[in-house]
């Protein structure tokens, strides 16, 4: 599969990575930091796997479909956690995570 065929999923992964990085940073400034602990952890994991998956797709790696499946799972977990919090940055992150998960699932099939 060529790089161009991956482009939508690469774009979604990059958008998700940016949203997770923003959410991570914003969560660190929330008053009840203990309540945000899981959100912060998942934001970091999700941003990392999205960046790695986007890079793998851009290089047409052998395990791209498997990475997309894993990325979708992590994005869904992060989105579900972010959705629990009423902060605007968490809600935007959840939307980006769910959108990325959908694109990755399509790529993995």
C-alpha positions, 0 to 999 in steps of 0.5 A: 500500500502506498503512502497516499493510501494511508494519508487520511489515517496518518492525518487522523493520527497526527490530529489525535497526537496533537489533541492528546498532547494539549489535553495532557498539558492542560490536565497538569494544570487542573485543580484536582490533579489526582482525579486527572491521573488516568487521563494524563497517563492515557493522553501520553500513551495515546500521543505516543502510539499515534505518532509511531503509527503515523510514522509507520504508515508513512514508511509502509512498515510490515506491521502497519495493520497490526499497529493500526489495530493497537492504535485504535484500542489505545485511542478508544481507551483514551477517548473513553477516559477523556469523555468522563471529564467535563473540561473542554480540552478533554472533550476535544481530545475524546472526539479526536481519539474516537475519530482516529480510532475509526480511521485506524480500524478501517485501515486495519481491516 
